Amino acid sequence: MGVKVTVSKVTSYVDFQEIKAAVLKCEGVKEVSLDSEAPGLLTLQVNSSGDSQALVEKLTLLLDATKFSLELKKLTSGTQELVVSRRL
């Protein structure tokens, strides 16, 4: 299963690496690749054998809640998108 992870409001490479490392620690995640990038917005493609809801739950534990917010969206195409935003 592929999950699209959109990282918004992140301008620091350290923050991006923190998010990517947390995603890679989640059970069932096989690969994380950069899909697209723009100033303050990155899209990652996550290949996972697990459930997207389980991915959200694990990331909620791994990422600092005072620093990042997470929201799972279902796209019209049927795929799921996880939006990770830097709290300002």
C-alpha positions in Angstrom: 0.0 0.0 0.0 1.3 3.5 -0.8 0.5 6.5 1.4 1.2 10.0 0.3 2.8 12.1 3.1 2.6 15.9 2.6 5.0 17.8 4.8 4.0 21.5 5.1 5.4 24.6 6.8 8.8 22.8 7.3 11.7 24.9 6.2 14.4 23.2 8.2 16.3 20.2 6.8 16.6 18.9 10.4 12.8 18.9 10.8 12.4 17.1 7.5 15.0 14.4 8.5 13.1 14.0 11.9 9.9 13.4 10.0 11.5 11.0 7.5 13.3 9.0 10.3 10.0 8.7 12.2 8.2 7.4 9.2 10.9 4.8 8.6 10.6 3.6 12.2 6.9 2.7 11.6 6.0 -0.9 11.3 5.5 -2.1 7.8 7.3 0.8 6.1 9.5 -0.5 3.4 10.6 2.7 1.6 10.2 6.5 1.8 11.0 8.5 -1.3 10.7 12.2 -2.1 7.9 12.7 -4.6 8.0 16.5 -5.1 9.2 19.6 -3.4 8.4 23.3 -3.3 9.3 26.0 -0.8 7.8 24.9 2.5 6.0 21.9 1.0 7.4 18.4 0.4 5.6 15.3 -0.7 6.8 11.8 0.3 5.7 8.5 -1.2 5.6 5.8 1.5 5.5 2.2 0.5 4.1 0.3 3.4 2.5 -3.1 4.1 0.7 -1.7 7.0 -2.5 0.3 7.5 -2.4 4.1 7.1 -4.3 4.6 10.4 -1.6 2.6 12.2 1.0 4.8 10.5 -0.7 7.9 11.9 -1.0 6.4 15.4 2.7 5.5 15.4 3.8 8.9 14.1 1.7 10.6 16.8 3.8 8.8 19.3 7.1 9.4 17.6 6.8 13.1 16.6 6.7 15.9 19.1 3.0 17.1 19.3 4.1 20.6 20.3 6.1 20.8 17.1 4.0 18.9 14.5 0.3 18.3 13.8 -1.0 15.3 11.8 -4.1 14.9 9.7 -5.2 11.9 7.6 -7.2 12.7 4.5 -8.9 10.5 2.0 -8.4 11.8 -1.6 -11.0 11.5 -4.3 -8.7 9.1 -6.1 -9.1 6.7 -3.2 -5.6 7.1 -1.9 -4.9 8.4 1.5 -2.8 11.4 2.3 -1.2 12.1 5.6 -0.5 15.8 6.2 2.3 16.6 8.7 2.5 20.3 9.4 5.0 22.3 11.5 3.2 24.2 14.3 4.1 27.9 14.2 
